[in-house]
């Protein structure tokens, strides 16, 4: 496979997120009775019927990794200790038995992976190449063309790394370069390519694409800054939504009609976009983590956005995604 990397340059101007329309803030959720508050990042996926969450709790200093089948089982686990987990559901279309994969960063900074074919009754380790993640970041995983792709920020270099896990178990690792400073976001497009969004130097937002096994380098997305992190959700056809927690800790949203090549302001009434300099719609909130996003049926609204509030409680925002509303409570592990 060929891969070309373009270093993310340091931008000089400080560009603020715009379209500061009024939005409802987070409200206090009722804590669950199964432990302490959520810390670190969150992960979300769906099995086509239910949403699965993964989060880091505080029952030990390092933080236990918990998972939940939302609305069905409540929080389960823990299955290990570490930080910033992500979760991925693979159906029978992946060529194997339907299963859940969870990846996180261990207390030593190494990537860890576990898989379950039975909703968490039993777990087995996923064999990974030696991979050390930068402090404060975590992995993000997608399924594309017969393999699981795990993206993470490399410790020491802050390069974006692509760890591909094909069904035959022959892991491959690719250095996509750049200077990345938060957990990456990724979404698989209908043509099998993958769109990546990362936080570069000076908190600027950068986009990359992997197509036919080749990385096409980075392009800056103007008029925006990432704070704790970002998430991508792929809608019908080539429609894509980007959710970003800005440097002011509020949640923002932008829309693309071409798999992330160009971005638009989301019209609050029609849900359509227009080519203007206003790329962002403000969704409010006080967010202490990057967003995790999923939908029950793949590529079909409503969209569920999960965030950790400043009080450590996990919140949910559900909507069209044109007119989402903050709701709660979401249980905390």
C-alpha positions in Angstrom: 0.0 0.0 0.0 1.1 3.5 -0.7 0.7 6.3 1.8 1.7 9.9 1.5 1.7 12.2 4.5 1.6 16.0 4.6 2.7 17.6 7.9 0.0 19.7 9.5 1.4 23.2 9.7 1.1 25.6 12.6 -1.6 28.2 11.8 -1.0 31.8 12.9 -4.4 33.2 13.1 -6.8 32.3 15.9 -10.2 31.7 14.1 -13.2 31.4 16.5 -16.1 29.1 15.9 -19.0 31.1 14.6 -22.8 30.9 14.2 -23.3 31.5 17.9 -27.1 31.0 17.9 -28.9 30.4 21.2 -29.1 26.8 22.4 -30.2 25.1 25.5 -27.4 24.1 27.9 -26.8 20.9 29.7 -29.0 20.2 32.7 -28.1 18.1 35.7 -28.8 14.4 35.2 -29.7 12.0 38.0 -26.6 10.0 39.0 -26.9 6.2 38.8 -26.2 4.0 41.8 -23.5 2.0 40.2 -20.4 3.9 41.0 -18.6 7.3 40.6 -18.7 9.8 37.7 -17.5 9.4 34.1 -14.0 10.6 33.3 -12.1 10.7 30.0 -13.7 10.2 26.6 -16.8 8.2 25.6 -17.5 5.7 22.8 -20.8 4.8 21.1 -22.0 2.3 18.5 -25.2 0.5 17.5 -26.1 -3.1 16.7 -29.1 -2.0 14.6 -31.5 -2.3 17.6 -29.8 -0.8 20.6 -27.0 1.7 21.3 -23.9 0.5 23.1 -21.8 3.0 25.1 -18.3 2.6 26.7 -16.9 4.9 29.3 -14.2 5.2 31.9 -15.3 5.1 35.5 -13.4 6.1 38.7 -13.8 3.1 41.0 -10.0 2.7 40.9 -7.4 5.4 40.4 -6.7 4.3 36.8 -10.4 4.1 35.9 -12.3 1.0 35.0 -13.7 0.6 31.5 -17.5 0.0 31.5 -19.9 -0.7 28.7 -23.7 -0.5 28.4 -26.5 -1.6 26.2 -28.4 1.6 26.4 -31.9 1.2 27.7 -31.6 -2.5 28.1 -29.0 -3.7 30.5 -27.5 -0.7 32.3 -23.8 -0.4 32.9 -21.8 -3.6 32.8 -18.1 -4.4 33.4 -15.5 -3.4 34.2 -13.5 -5.2 31.6 -10.1 -3.6 32.3 -8.5 -0.3 33.4 -7.4 2.6 31.2 -8.6 5.7 29.5 -10.5 7.1 26.5 -12.2 4.0 25.1 -14.1 3.5 21.8 -16.5 0.8 20.8 -17.4 -0.8 17.4 -20.1 -3.2 16.5 -19.5 -5.6 13.6 -22.5 -7.5 12.2 -22.5 -10.7 10.2 -21.7 -8.6 7.1 -18.1 -8.4 8.4 -17.7 -12.1 7.4 -17.6 -13.3 11.1 -20.0 -13.8 13.9 -21.6 -10.5 15.0 -19.5 -9.0 17.8 -18.4 -5.9 19.7 -14.9 -4.6 19.8 -13.6 -2.2 22.5 -10.3 -0.4 22.3 -8.7 1.9 24.9 -5.3 3.1 26.3 -3.8 1.2 29.1 -2.2 2.7 32.2 1.2 2.3 30.5 0.0 4.1 27.4 -0.4 1.0 25.2 -3.4 0.3 23.0 -5.6 -2.5 24.3 -8.4 -4.3 22.5 -11.0 -6.8 23.6 -13.9 -8.5 21.7 -17.1 -10.2 22.7 -19.5 -12.3 20.5 -22.2 -12.5 23.2 -22.9 -9.0 24.4 -20.2 -9.1 27.1 -20.7 -12.5 28.7 -17.2 -13.5 27.5 -14.3 -11.4 26.3 -11.1 -12.3 24.5 -8.0 -10.1 23.7 -7.5 -8.6 20.3 -3.9 -9.0 19.2 -2.4 -5.6 18.4 1.0 -4.4 17.2 3.0 -2.5 19.8 1.2 0.9 19.9 1.8 3.7 22.4 -0.8 6.5 22.4 0.0 10.1 23.2 -1.2 11.2 26.7 -4.8 12.4 26.9 -5.8 10.8 23.6 -7.5 7.6 22.7 -8.1 5.3 19.7 -11.0 5.4 17.2 -12.1 2.4 15.2 -14.2 1.8 12.1 -15.0 -1.2 9.9 -14.1 -0.8 6.2 -13.6 -3.4 3.4 -13.2 -6.5 5.4 -11.0 -5.1 8.2 -11.1 -3.0 11.4 -9.2 0.2 11.1 -7.9 1.8 14.4 -6.6 5.3 14.4 -4.6 6.8 17.2 -2.1 9.5 18.1 1.5 8.2 18.5 3.3 9.0 21.7 6.4 11.0 21.3 5.7 12.1 17.7 2.0 13.1 17.8 1.8 11.5 14.3 -1.6 10.0 13.3 -1.3 6.2 13.1 -3.4 3.8 11.2 -3.5 0.2 12.5 -5.4 -2.1 10.2 -6.7 -5.4 11.6 -7.8 -7.7 8.7 -9.7 -10.9 9.5 -6.6 -13.0 8.9 -5.0 -11.4 11.9 -1.9 -9.9 10.0 -1.9 -6.5 11.6 -0.4 -3.6 9.6 0.6 -0.2 10.9 0.9 3.0 8.8 2.2 6.4 9.8 0.0 9.1 8.4 2.2 11.9 9.8 0.9 15.3 10.9 0.9 16.8 14.4 -2.3 15.7 16.1 -3.4 16.6 19.6 -6.7 14.9 20.3 -8.4 11.6 19.7 -9.1 11.4 15.9 -12.6 11.0 14.4 -13.4 8.9 11.4 -16.3 7.7 9.2 -16.6 5.2 6.4 -18.1 6.5 3.1 -20.4 4.6 0.8 -17.6 4.0 -1.7 -15.4 2.4 1.0 -13.1 5.4 1.5 -12.6 6.7 5.0 -12.9 10.4 6.1 -10.7 11.5 9.0 -10.9 14.6 11.1 -8.1 15.6 13.5 -7.1 18.4 15.8 -3.8 19.9 14.6 -1.5 22.6 15.8 -3.2 25.7 17.4 -6.4 23.6 17.7 -7.2 23.9 14.0 -9.4 21.3 12.3 -7.8 19.1 9.5 -9.4 16.5 7.2 -7.8 13.5 5.5 -9.1 10.7 3.3 -8.0 7.1 2.8 -9.1 5.7 -0.5 -8.0 2.4 -2.2 -5.5 2.0 0.7 -3.8 5.3 0.0 -3.8 8.3 2.4 -4.3 11.6 0.5 -2.7 14.0 3.1 -4.4 16.7 5.1 -6.6 19.7 4.2 -7.4 22.4 6.7 -11.1 23.0 7.4 -11.3 26.8 7.9 -13.3 28.8 10.4 -13.1 26.4 13.3 -11.1 25.2 16.3 -11.4 21.9 18.1 -11.3 21.8 21.9 -11.6 18.4 23.6 -12.5 16.6 20.3 -14.8 15.9 17.3 -17.0 13.1 15.9 -18.3 12.3 12.4 -21.6 10.7 11.5 -22.5 9.5 8.0 -26.0 10.0 6.9 -27.8 8.8 3.7 -25.7 8.8 0.5 -22.8 11.3 0.7 -24.3 13.3 3.6 -22.0 13.7 6.6 -22.3 15.6 9.9 -19.3 16.9 11.9 -19.8 17.5 15.7 -17.1 19.5 17.4 -16.5 20.6 21.0 -15.0 24.1 20.5 -12.3 25.8 22.5 -15.2 27.4 24.5 -16.4 23.9 25.5 -19.7 24.3 23.5 -20.9 21.7 21.0 -21.1 22.7 17.3 -22.3 21.0 14.2 -21.6 21.4 10.4 -22.9 19.4 7.4 -21.3 18.1 4.2 -23.0 16.8 1.1 -19.8 15.3 -0.4 -18.3 13.0 2.2 -16.5 15.8 4.0 -14.9 17.6 1.0 -16.8 20.8 1.7 -18.9 21.9 4.7 -22.0 24.0 5.2 -24.0 25.7 7.8 -27.0 23.6 8.9 -30.3 25.4 8.3 -32.3 25.0 11.5 -35.6 24.8 9.6 -34.9 22.7 6.5 -31.8 20.8 7.5 -30.2 21.8 4.2 -26.9 23.7 3.8 -25.6 26.7 1.9 -22.2 27.8 0.8 -21.4 30.6 3.2 -18.5 31.5 5.6 -20.8 30.4 8.5 -19.8 26.7 8.8 -21.1 26.0 12.3 -24.3 25.8 14.1 -23.9 26.2 17.9 -25.7 23.5 20.0 -24.7 24.9 23.4 -23.7 22.9 26.4 -20.7 22.8 28.7 -18.7 19.8 27.5 -15.7 18.3 29.2 -15.1 15.6 26.6 -15.2 15.2 22.9 -18.5 13.9 21.5 -19.4 10.3 20.6 -22.1 9.9 18.0 -24.1 7.1 16.6 -27.6 6.2 15.3 -29.7 3.1 16.0 -30.0 2.3 12.3 -26.8 3.0 10.4 -26.8 6.2 8.3 -30.4 7.0 9.4 -31.6 9.7 11.8 -32.2 10.3 14.6 -28.6 10.9 15.7 -27.5 10.4 19.3 -24.6 12.5 20.6 -23.0 11.7 23.9 -20.8 14.0 26.0 -19.4 14.3 29.4 -20.5 17.4 31.2 -18.4 19.6 33.5 -19.9 17.8 36.5 -18.7 14.4 35.3 -22.2 13.2 34.2 -22.8 11.7 30.8 -25.4 13.5 28.7 -27.2 12.7 25.5 -28.4 14.9 22.7 -31.0 13.3 20.4 -32.4 14.8 17.2 -33.1 15.0 13.5 -30.0 16.0 13.7 -31.4 19.4 12.6 -33.2 20.3 15.8 -31.7 18.1 18.6 -32.6 18.6 22.3 -30.6 17.9 25.4 -32.1 15.0 27.3 -31.2 12.9 30.3 -30.4 11.2 32.4 -27.7 8.9 31.1 -26.4 6.5 33.6 -22.8 7.0 34.9 -20.6 4.1 35.7 
